[in-house]
């Protein structure tokens, strides 16, 4: 069962390709290109998953992920970070900031779909485990 994705990506061709790909799989995709207002868009849309570019106008993906992780409602939200900068230091910095998965551009459709499916499955499993703990207690 696909859910809602907020895609924060300022390159229109990449955003449209990902939107099309995920929509075809049943996801509802909201595309947003401005880093400066990304957190408020995510708060309003309450997505199941965020796909976040690292380099954005207004605010970087790194700043956005740090802000999201400080909000209790989004502390566990799966975030797939996309970037043209694939150096190890960038990956490590993103992981420390709270990114769930890191993917370098260019990427294949299969890579994006696999990452989204994996992140969604992990999130659903975590939610089910949390519910079982609550119900048992």
Phi, psi and omega in degrees: 000114181279156182236218183251134176241135167256123181252115178255100186210126183266352176271109188304320182293322178291315180301315181293320179297315180292318179302312180299312182301312182286324178299320179297333179271001177100000179283145170268120187244123174255121182258136180219139186249353187254117178297328183298330181245010185299316183297318179294325176295316179296317178299319182289321185276336181048062184285166173276341186201145175239135170249122193231124175285150178284313184259112183225156173286144175093314181196140182284159175302326179295317177296320181296314181295321179297317178296317180299317183292340176280344179267121186302325181294339184238015183294333180249008182298126178295130180230121174260117180263131177253140177202151173277348180262103186253019181293153182304320181296325177294317179298313181296319179296318179295317180294321177296326180285343177117013178291137181281318179214150185237131181225132180267147175273145356284154179226162179266161175302319180299318179299316180296312180299317180298315180298314181296315179299316180297313181297319179295315180297318179296318180295317180295321179295317178298318179296319180294319179295319179296320179294320179296320178295317178298316182292326180287333185274000000 
